[in-house]
Amino acid sequence: MVPVLLLLLVGAALPMLLGVLNSITSIPSGGTIKAINVGVYNDTGCTTPLTSIPWGVLEPGTSQNKTIYVKNTGNYTLTLSLNTTNWSPANAKNYMGLTWNYAGQVLSAGQSIQLKLLLMVYANITGVTSFTFDIVIKGTG
């Protein structure tokens, strides 16, 4: 009887858990921002979803920053991670880097944080005249 009850409890909770773990939002930005378990916004009130990041024209050895607001849209506390994928051309990732000023703060459910993304173009860049890449911001709890 206990294994059947446990199976029923897990089976009832599984769709809700999967819904939280598989929430992905894609936003174009000379690539895509994929926000997993979080929302990414243009404004402090987190009412205007981020729809693009206009990096502008970048010269070798320069950088450009963008202020974003990341909100925990789930029901659990989260920490964030940042990754880049799908660089085009593929060698652009050797000449550019994306960082942020996130310092590991825990975000409670519904809490938001202001962050700065910094895109750097290394001085030794060659053979890249335009680029796209995906930014992945993931909330893990």
MOKADA-V190314 format. One record per pair of residues at least 6 apart in sequence whose C-alpha atoms are under 7 Angstrom apart, sorted by the first residue. I is the first residue (numbers start at 1). GAP is how many residues later the second one is. If there is no record, write none. Layout:
BEGIN
<<I	GAP> <I	GAP>>
END
This chain:
BEGIN
<<20	17> <20	54> <21	16> <23	13> <23	14> <24	10> <24	11> <24	12> <24	13> <25	9> <25	10> <25	11> <26	6> <26	7> <26	8> <26	9> <27	6> <27	7> <27	23> <27	24> <27	25> <28	23> <28	24> <29	23> <29	24> <29	25> <30	102> <30	103> <31	101> <31	102> <31	103> <32	101> <32	102> <32	103> <33	101> <33	102> <33	103> <34	101> <34	102> <34	103> <35	101> <35	102> <35	103> <36	101> <36	102> <36	103> <37	35> <37	36> <37	37> <37	101> <37	102> <38	32> <38	33> <38	34> <38	35> <38	100> <38	101> <39	31> <39	32> <39	33> <39	34> <40	9> <40	10> <40	28> <40	29> <40	30> <40	31> <41	6> <41	7> <41	8> <41	9> <41	27> <41	28> <41	29> <42	6> <42	7> <42	8> <42	26> <42	27> <43	26> <44	25> <46	23> <55	9> <60	61> <60	62> <60	63> <60	64> <60	65> <61	60> <61	61> <61	62> <62	58> <62	59> <63	55> <63	56> <63	57> <63	58> <64	54> <64	55> <64	56> <65	51> <65	52> <65	53> <65	54> <66	50> <66	51> <66	52> <67	47> <67	48> <67	49> <67	50> <68	46> <68	47> <68	48> <69	43> <69	44> <69	45> <69	46> <70	42> <70	43> <70	44> <71	39> <71	40> <71	41> <71	42> <72	35> <72	36> <72	37> <72	38> <72	39> <72	40> <73	36> <73	37> <74	35> <75	34> <76	32> <76	33> <76	65> <77	29> <77	30> <77	31> <77	32> <77	64> <78	28> <78	29> <78	30> <78	61> <78	62> <78	63> <79	25> <79	26> <79	27> <79	28> <79	60> <79	61> <79	62> <80	24> <80	57> <80	58> <80	59> <80	60> <81	56> <81	57> <81	58> <82	54> <82	55> <82	56> <83	52> <83	53> <83	54> <84	49> <84	50> <84	51> <84	52> <85	48> <85	49> <85	50> <86	47> <86	48> <87	6> <87	45> <87	46> <87	47> <88	43> <88	44> <88	45> <89	42> <92	36> <92	39> <95	26> <95	27> <95	29> <95	30> <96	24> <96	25> <96	26> <97	22> <97	23> <97	24> <98	19> <98	20> <98	21> <98	22> <99	18> <99	19> <99	20> <100	15> <100	16> <100	17> <100	18> <101	14> <101	15> <102	13>>
END
